[in-house]
C-alpha cells in the first residue's frame, strides 16, 4: 500500500478494526479521526461508512467523501466487502480499503470483493480439512467405544457426526448448533466452555443428557489448533442388542461376500460398514487388484440406495475429450454425429443411486471443475444447455494414486480432494494380510465345486 495513499483493514463482525496496514503518512492522518486498530466503525458508532454499512447490508459497498455520515470522514473514500462464514453464511468480518478521496479508484471495490472471495475460499478449504479430520476421529473413536455412542462437534459446537441412534433421538443434522440445543446447553456451558480438571467430575456429577450418561469429553486438535470436541455417551442397553443383530445381519447380507478376517482388512471393512448408511462421499484407496470396486458395490448394496442404480465409471478409460459428455450428458445438436435427441449423462442415469468413479486420479482437470460443481450444487447441466437438472447421487471414488501428492503437484484439484475425502478407506493388498490367503482359497474352491 506504500505510496498509494490508502490503508487496508480487516474488521470483525461488529465493525471493530482488528488489522490495519498501509501508507505511513496516511495512517497518521487516519488516526486523527480514530481510524485505527481497535476502533469501532459499526454503523451504530460511526453512521454511514463502508465497513459498518457493508455489514448491515451484507453486500460490498463504496462510500465516497460526503456520503459518510461523519463530517470528519468527508476527505476520505472507503471500499469494503463482507466476509461470510463458510458453513453458517453469517458475516464474520470485512476487508476494507480506505484512502484520501482524491486518490479514489472505482476498481478498489472490485479488489476488496476479490480478496474477500479468496478469504472465503481459504476458510472453506480449512473448514473442509477440519471436518474431514473430525469425521476420521469419529470413526476411530467409534471403534474404540463399540458399546457406547460417540458424538463429535466442531469448535463452534455444530454437529458433525454421531451414532445413528443419537442422531435420530436428538434430531441432529449438520445445521444444528448444539450450544442452542436445549438438551446440550448445560453440557457445553458447564463442561466444555468451563472445562473441569478430569473425567472424574463427570461421574461425580452424574451428568446426563436425557437418558444417556456422559462418560467422556475430549477436545480434538488438528494441526495444533482446536478442531472440535468428542463426547461419549453411555449406551442404555437396548441399543447393544440392536447392534448385535446388525452385526449378524451384515455377515449374512452383502458383506458376507467380502472375504477376510485379518486385523487390517477387518478395520477397513468395519469403517465401510459404518459409512455405508450415510450419504457422505467415500474414497477407497488401494493397489490395483485389491477389490476396490467390489467394496464400493457392497457399500451400495448395504445402503438405503440399494434399490437404485450402481454405475461404475473408469475415469482413466474414457477419452479425455468425451469424459464431460459421458458424465453430464449433452443436448440435441451439441455434437456432430451425436445422438439425435441428445443423451443423458451418467449422473442422471445414477440418480438416487451410487456413482463409482474408479481411477479418479486420472480425471482431467477441466472435468474435475464440473464434478466439483455437481457435488456442491447437487445438479448437472448438460453440454449445450443452460438448464440445471437436480440429481441425488452418492459418490464413491477409488484410486491407486496418492491424491494429496497429486494436489501438491497440480495434477488434482485440492478443493475437489477435500470434497471427496470425507471418509477414506485403504484396502490392504493380499501380501499384507497373508492370514486371509487360505480363507480366500477355500472360497474359490467352494465356488468351483458348486459349478462342477
C-alpha positions as CSV (number, residue, x, y, z in Angstrom):
1,X,0.0,0.0,0.0
2,X,3.1,2.3,0.2
3,X,2.7,5.4,-1.9
4,X,-1.0,4.7,-2.8
5,X,-2.5,7.0,-0.1
6,X,-4.6,4.0,1.0
7,X,-4.9,1.7,4.0
8,X,-6.1,-1.9,4.1
9,X,-8.1,-3.0,7.1
10,X,-9.7,-6.2,8.4
11,X,-12.7,-5.8,10.8
12,X,-14.6,-8.3,12.9
13,X,-18.4,-9.0,12.6
14,X,-19.1,-6.0,14.9
15,X,-17.2,-3.5,12.8
16,X,-14.1,-3.2,15.1
17,X,-10.8,-2.9,13.2
18,X,-8.6,-5.8,14.1
19,X,-5.9,-5.2,11.5
20,X,-4.6,-2.1,9.7
21,X,-1.6,-1.5,7.5
22,X,-0.7,0.9,4.8
23,X,1.0,4.2,3.8
24,X,2.6,5.7,6.9
25,X,1.5,9.3,6.3
26,X,-2.0,8.1,5.6
27,X,-2.0,6.1,8.9
28,X,-1.1,9.2,10.9
29,X,-3.8,11.2,9.2
30,X,-6.4,8.5,9.7
31,X,-5.6,8.2,13.4
32,X,-6.9,11.8,13.8
33,X,-10.4,10.6,13.1
34,X,-10.0,7.4,15.3
35,X,-9.5,5.2,12.2
36,X,-7.1,2.7,13.9
37,X,-6.8,-0.8,15.2
38,X,-9.3,-1.4,18.0
39,X,-11.7,1.3,16.9
40,X,-15.5,0.6,16.4
41,X,-16.6,1.5,12.9
42,X,-20.0,-0.1,13.0
43,X,-23.0,2.0,11.7
44,X,-24.2,2.3,15.3
45,X,-21.0,4.0,16.3
46,X,-19.9,5.9,13.2
47,X,-23.0,6.2,11.0
48,X,-22.8,5.5,7.2
49,X,-19.3,4.2,6.4
50,X,-18.1,1.3,4.2
51,X,-17.2,-1.1,7.0
52,X,-20.4,-0.7,9.0
53,X,-22.7,-0.3,6.1
54,X,-21.4,-3.4,4.3
55,X,-22.0,-5.4,7.5
56,X,-25.6,-4.1,7.8
57,X,-26.4,-4.6,4.1
58,X,-24.4,-7.8,3.8
59,X,-23.1,-6.6,0.4
60,X,-20.0,-4.8,-0.9
61,X,-20.1,-1.0,-1.0
62,X,-18.0,2.1,-1.7
63,X,-18.7,5.2,0.3
64,X,-17.3,8.4,-1.3
65,X,-16.4,11.6,0.5
66,X,-19.6,13.4,1.7
67,X,-21.6,10.2,1.6
68,X,-20.0,9.4,5.0
69,X,-22.3,10.4,7.9
70,X,-19.5,11.9,10.0
71,X,-18.2,15.3,8.7
72,X,-14.6,14.3,9.7
73,X,-14.7,11.4,7.2
74,X,-15.6,13.6,4.2
75,X,-12.0,13.8,2.9
76,X,-11.9,10.0,2.6
77,X,-13.2,7.3,0.3
78,X,-13.7,3.7,1.6
79,X,-14.4,0.4,-0.3
80,X,-15.5,-2.6,1.8
81,X,-16.6,-6.2,1.2
82,X,-18.1,-8.5,3.8
83,X,-16.6,-11.9,4.6
84,X,-19.0,-14.8,5.2
85,X,-18.6,-17.9,7.4
86,X,-18.3,-21.0,5.1
87,X,-20.9,-23.0,6.9
88,X,-23.4,-20.6,8.5
89,X,-23.0,-17.8,5.8
90,X,-23.1,-15.3,8.7
91,X,-21.0,-12.2,8.2
92,X,-17.7,-12.7,10.2
93,X,-15.9,-9.5,9.1
94,X,-15.0,-7.2,6.3
95,X,-12.0,-6.3,4.1
96,X,-11.7,-2.6,3.5
97,X,-9.6,-0.1,1.6
98,X,-9.6,3.4,2.9
99,X,-7.8,6.4,1.3
100,X,-7.9,10.1,0.5
101,X,-10.8,10.8,-1.8
102,X,-8.5,12.4,-4.4
103,X,-6.8,9.0,-4.9
104,X,-10.1,7.0,-5.1
105,X,-10.4,4.4,-7.9
106,X,-13.6,2.6,-8.9
107,X,-11.7,-0.7,-9.2
108,X,-10.7,-0.6,-5.5
109,X,-14.2,-2.0,-4.6
110,X,-13.5,-4.9,-7.1
111,X,-10.2,-5.6,-5.3
112,X,-11.9,-5.7,-1.9
113,X,-14.5,-8.2,-3.3
114,X,-11.8,-10.4,-4.9
115,X,-9.8,-10.5,-1.6
116,X,-13.0,-11.3,0.4
117,X,-13.7,-14.2,-2.0
118,X,-10.1,-15.5,-1.6
119,X,-10.5,-15.4,2.2
120,X,-13.9,-17.2,2.0
121,X,-12.4,-19.9,-0.3
122,X,-9.5,-20.4,2.1
123,X,-11.8,-20.6,5.1
124,X,-14.0,-23.1,3.2
125,X,-10.9,-25.3,2.4
126,X,-9.8,-25.1,6.0
127,X,-13.3,-26.0,7.3
128,X,-13.4,-29.0,4.9
129,X,-10.0,-30.2,6.2
130,X,-11.1,-29.7,9.7
131,X,-14.4,-31.6,9.1
132,X,-12.6,-34.5,7.4
133,X,-10.3,-34.8,10.5
134,X,-13.3,-34.7,12.8
135,X,-15.1,-37.4,10.8
136,X,-12.0,-39.6,10.8
137,X,-11.8,-39.1,14.6
138,X,-15.4,-40.2,14.9
139,X,-14.8,-43.5,13.1
140,X,-11.6,-44.2,15.1
141,X,-13.4,-43.4,18.3
142,X,-16.5,-45.5,17.4
143,X,-14.2,-48.5,17.0
144,X,-12.8,-47.8,20.5
145,X,-16.2,-47.2,22.2
146,X,-18.0,-50.0,20.4
147,X,-20.8,-50.5,23.0
148,X,-21.4,-46.7,23.6
149,X,-22.3,-43.7,21.5
150,X,-19.8,-41.2,20.1
151,X,-20.8,-37.6,19.3
152,X,-18.4,-35.2,17.5
153,X,-18.9,-31.4,17.3
154,X,-16.7,-28.8,15.6
155,X,-15.1,-25.9,17.5
156,X,-18.3,-23.7,17.0
157,X,-20.4,-26.5,18.5
158,X,-22.1,-27.5,15.3
159,X,-23.0,-31.2,15.0
160,X,-20.6,-33.2,12.8
161,X,-21.2,-36.9,13.3
162,X,-22.7,-39.3,15.8
163,X,-24.2,-42.8,16.1
164,X,-27.5,-43.3,14.2
165,X,-29.4,-43.7,17.5
166,X,-28.2,-40.3,18.8
167,X,-28.9,-38.5,15.5
168,X,-32.4,-39.9,15.4
169,X,-33.1,-39.4,19.1
170,X,-32.0,-35.8,19.3
171,X,-32.9,-34.9,15.6
172,X,-29.3,-33.9,14.9
173,X,-28.1,-32.6,11.5
174,X,-25.1,-30.5,10.3
175,X,-27.2,-27.4,10.6
176,X,-27.8,-27.9,14.3
177,X,-25.7,-25.8,16.7
178,X,-25.7,-27.8,19.9
179,X,-25.0,-24.7,22.1
180,X,-28.6,-23.7,21.2
181,X,-30.0,-27.2,21.7
182,X,-31.9,-27.4,25.0
183,X,-30.5,-30.9,25.8
184,X,-26.9,-30.0,25.3
185,X,-26.7,-26.4,26.6
186,X,-25.7,-27.4,30.1
187,X,-23.0,-29.8,28.8
188,X,-21.4,-27.1,26.6
189,X,-21.7,-24.3,29.1
190,X,-20.6,-26.2,32.2
191,X,-18.2,-28.8,30.9
192,X,-16.8,-27.5,27.6
193,X,-16.7,-23.8,27.9
194,X,-15.7,-24.2,31.5
195,X,-13.6,-27.4,31.4
196,X,-13.2,-29.5,34.5
197,X,-9.9,-30.9,35.7
198,X,-10.6,-34.6,34.9
199,X,-13.2,-37.0,33.7
200,X,-13.9,-38.0,37.3
201,X,-16.1,-34.9,37.6
202,X,-18.4,-36.4,35.1
203,X,-19.0,-39.4,37.3
204,X,-19.2,-37.3,40.4
205,X,-21.9,-35.1,39.0
206,X,-23.7,-37.9,37.1
207,X,-24.1,-35.7,34.0
208,X,-27.0,-36.9,31.9
209,X,-28.3,-35.9,28.6
210,X,-31.9,-37.2,28.7
211,X,-31.3,-41.0,29.3
212,X,-27.7,-41.0,28.3
213,X,-24.9,-40.7,30.9
214,X,-21.9,-38.7,29.7
215,X,-18.7,-40.7,30.3
216,X,-16.1,-38.8,28.3
217,X,-15.4,-35.3,26.9
218,X,-12.2,-34.7,24.9
219,X,-11.0,-31.7,22.8
220,X,-9.9,-32.7,19.3
221,X,-6.9,-30.9,17.8
222,X,-5.9,-30.6,14.1
223,X,-2.5,-29.1,13.2
224,X,-2.1,-27.9,16.8
225,X,-5.3,-25.9,16.8
226,X,-8.7,-26.8,18.4
227,X,-10.8,-28.5,15.8
228,X,-13.8,-29.7,17.9
229,X,-15.0,-32.0,20.7
230,X,-15.5,-35.7,21.2
231,X,-18.3,-36.7,23.6
232,X,-19.1,-40.3,24.6
233,X,-22.5,-41.2,26.0
234,X,-23.1,-44.5,27.7
235,X,-25.3,-47.0,25.9
236,X,-28.6,-47.6,27.8
237,X,-28.5,-51.3,26.9
238,X,-31.3,-51.7,24.3
239,X,-29.1,-50.4,21.5
240,X,-26.5,-53.0,22.3
241,X,-28.9,-55.8,21.3
242,X,-29.7,-53.9,18.1
243,X,-26.0,-53.5,17.3
244,X,-25.5,-57.3,17.7
245,X,-28.4,-58.1,15.4
246,X,-27.0,-55.6,12.8
247,X,-23.6,-57.3,13.0
248,X,-25.2,-60.7,12.4
249,X,-27.3,-59.3,9.5
250,X,-24.2,-57.8,8.0
251,X,-22.4,-61.2,8.0
252,X,-25.4,-62.8,6.2
253,X,-26.1,-59.9,3.9
254,X,-24.0,-58.2,1.2
255,X,-20.9,-58.1,3.4
256,X,-20.8,-61.9,3.6
257,X,-19.3,-61.9,0.1
258,X,-16.3,-59.8,1.3
259,X,-13.8,-62.4,2.4
260,X,-11.1,-61.7,5.0
261,X,-10.6,-61.6,8.8
262,X,-7.1,-60.1,9.2
263,X,-7.0,-57.1,11.5
264,X,-6.1,-54.5,8.9
265,X,-8.7,-55.7,6.4
266,X,-11.4,-56.1,9.2
267,X,-10.7,-52.5,10.3
268,X,-11.2,-51.2,6.8
269,X,-14.4,-53.2,6.3
270,X,-15.9,-52.0,9.6
271,X,-15.2,-48.5,8.5
272,X,-17.0,-49.1,5.2
273,X,-20.0,-50.7,7.1
274,X,-20.4,-47.6,9.3
275,X,-20.1,-45.2,6.4
276,X,-22.5,-47.2,4.2
277,X,-25.6,-46.0,6.0
278,X,-24.7,-42.3,5.4
279,X,-24.6,-40.4,2.2
280,X,-21.2,-38.9,2.5
281,X,-18.6,-39.3,-0.3
282,X,-16.1,-42.1,0.2
283,X,-12.6,-42.6,-1.3
284,X,-11.4,-46.2,-1.5
285,X,-7.6,-46.4,-1.7
286,X,-5.5,-49.3,-2.6
287,X,-3.4,-51.0,-5.2
288,X,-4.8,-52.5,-8.4
289,X,-6.5,-55.8,-7.7
290,X,-7.3,-55.2,-4.0
291,X,-11.1,-55.3,-4.8
292,X,-11.9,-51.6,-4.6
293,X,-14.9,-51.9,-7.0
294,X,-16.3,-54.9,-5.0
295,X,-16.0,-52.9,-1.8
296,X,-17.9,-50.0,-3.5
297,X,-20.6,-52.3,-4.8
298,X,-21.1,-53.8,-1.3
299,X,-21.3,-50.3,0.3
300,X,-24.0,-49.5,-2.2
301,X,-25.9,-52.8,-1.6
302,X,-25.9,-52.3,2.1
303,X,-27.1,-48.7,1.9
304,X,-30.6,-47.3,1.6
305,X,-29.8,-46.7,-2.1
306,X,-29.5,-50.4,-2.8
307,X,-32.7,-50.5,-5.0
308,X,-31.3,-47.7,-7.2
309,X,-28.6,-48.0,-9.8
310,X,-24.9,-48.6,-9.1
311,X,-22.9,-47.2,-12.1
312,X,-19.1,-47.7,-12.3
313,X,-17.1,-45.4,-14.4
314,X,-13.4,-45.8,-15.2
315,X,-12.1,-42.3,-15.4
316,X,-8.9,-43.5,-17.0
317,X,-10.6,-45.5,-19.8
318,X,-12.8,-42.7,-21.2
319,X,-11.0,-40.4,-23.7
320,X,-10.3,-37.0,-22.3
321,X,-12.5,-35.3,-24.9
322,X,-15.5,-37.4,-24.1
323,X,-15.5,-37.6,-20.3
324,X,-17.6,-34.5,-19.7
325,X,-20.3,-35.6,-22.2
326,X,-20.3,-39.1,-20.6
327,X,-20.7,-37.8,-17.1
328,X,-23.0,-34.8,-17.7
329,X,-24.7,-35.6,-21.0
330,X,-25.4,-33.3,-23.9
331,X,-28.4,-31.7,-25.7
332,X,-29.5,-32.3,-29.2
333,X,-27.2,-30.7,-31.8
334,X,-24.3,-30.2,-29.4
335,X,-22.0,-32.6,-31.4
336,X,-21.8,-33.6,-35.0
337,X,-22.7,-37.3,-35.0
338,X,-24.2,-37.2,-31.5
339,X,-27.5,-38.9,-30.7
340,X,-30.4,-37.1,-32.4
341,X,-32.3,-36.4,-29.2
342,X,-29.3,-35.7,-27.0
343,X,-28.1,-38.0,-24.3
344,X,-28.4,-38.4,-20.5
345,X,-25.2,-38.3,-18.6
346,X,-24.1,-40.9,-16.1
347,X,-25.1,-38.6,-13.2
348,X,-28.7,-38.6,-14.5
349,X,-28.6,-42.3,-15.1
350,X,-27.4,-42.9,-11.5
351,X,-29.9,-40.5,-9.9
352,X,-31.0,-41.9,-6.5
353,X,-28.2,-44.4,-6.5
354,X,-24.4,-44.6,-6.4
355,X,-21.8,-43.5,-8.9
356,X,-18.4,-45.3,-8.6
357,X,-15.6,-43.2,-10.1
358,X,-12.7,-45.6,-10.5
359,X,-9.2,-44.2,-11.1
360,X,-10.4,-40.7,-10.1
361,X,-6.8,-39.6,-10.2
362,X,-6.9,-39.9,-14.0
363,X,-9.7,-37.4,-14.4
364,X,-8.7,-34.3,-16.4
365,X,-8.6,-31.0,-14.5
366,X,-11.3,-29.4,-16.6
367,X,-13.7,-32.3,-15.8
368,X,-12.8,-32.0,-12.1
369,X,-14.2,-28.5,-12.1
370,X,-17.6,-29.8,-13.4
371,X,-17.5,-32.6,-10.9
372,X,-16.9,-30.2,-8.0
373,X,-19.8,-28.1,-9.1
374,X,-22.1,-31.1,-9.1
375,X,-21.0,-32.1,-5.6
376,X,-21.6,-28.6,-4.4
377,X,-24.9,-27.7,-6.2
378,X,-26.3,-31.3,-6.5
379,X,-27.3,-30.5,-10.0
380,X,-25.9,-31.1,-13.5
381,X,-26.0,-29.1,-16.7
382,X,-25.8,-31.0,-20.0
383,X,-23.3,-29.8,-22.5
384,X,-25.0,-27.3,-24.8
385,X,-27.7,-26.4,-22.3
386,X,-28.1,-23.8,-19.5
387,X,-30.9,-25.6,-17.7
388,X,-29.7,-27.3,-14.5
389,X,-31.1,-30.8,-13.7
390,X,-31.3,-31.8,-9.9
391,X,-29.5,-35.1,-9.1
392,X,-29.2,-37.1,-5.9
393,X,-26.2,-39.3,-6.3
394,X,-23.8,-40.8,-3.7
395,X,-20.2,-40.7,-4.9
396,X,-17.7,-43.4,-4.2
397,X,-14.3,-42.8,-5.7
398,X,-11.3,-45.1,-6.0
399,X,-7.6,-44.7,-6.9
400,X,-4.3,-46.3,-6.5
401,X,-2.5,-42.9,-6.6
402,X,-1.6,-40.5,-3.8
403,X,-4.2,-37.8,-4.4
404,X,-2.6,-35.5,-1.8
405,X,0.7,-35.6,-3.7
406,X,-1.2,-35.0,-6.9
407,X,-2.8,-31.9,-5.4
408,X,0.6,-30.5,-4.4
409,X,2.0,-31.1,-7.9
410,X,-1.1,-29.5,-9.6
411,X,-2.5,-32.7,-11.1
412,X,-5.6,-32.8,-8.9
413,X,-7.8,-30.0,-7.6
414,X,-7.3,-29.6,-3.8
415,X,-10.9,-28.4,-3.3
416,X,-12.3,-31.5,-5.0
417,X,-10.0,-33.7,-3.0
418,X,-11.4,-32.4,0.3
419,X,-14.9,-32.5,-1.0
420,X,-14.5,-36.2,-1.9
421,X,-12.3,-37.2,1.1
422,X,-15.0,-37.1,3.8
423,X,-14.3,-40.8,4.5
424,X,-11.2,-42.5,3.2
425,X,-10.7,-46.3,3.4
426,X,-7.4,-48.0,2.5
427,X,-7.8,-51.7,1.3
428,X,-4.6,-53.5,2.1
429,X,-3.1,-55.8,-0.6
430,X,-3.1,-59.6,0.0
431,X,0.6,-59.7,0.8
432,X,-0.1,-57.6,3.9
433,X,-2.9,-59.9,5.1
434,X,-1.5,-63.4,4.5
435,X,-3.8,-64.8,7.1
436,X,-6.6,-64.4,4.5
437,X,-5.0,-66.4,1.8
438,X,-6.3,-69.8,3.0
439,X,-9.8,-68.3,3.6
440,X,-9.9,-66.8,0.0
441,X,-8.6,-70.1,-1.5
442,X,-11.3,-72.1,0.3
443,X,-13.9,-69.7,-1.0
444,X,-12.7,-70.2,-4.6
445,X,-12.7,-74.0,-4.2
446,X,-16.2,-73.8,-2.9
447,X,-17.4,-71.8,-5.9
448,X,-15.6,-74.2,-8.3
449,X,-17.1,-77.3,-6.5
450,X,-20.6,-75.8,-6.9
451,X,-20.1,-75.3,-10.7
452,X,-18.9,-78.9,-11.1
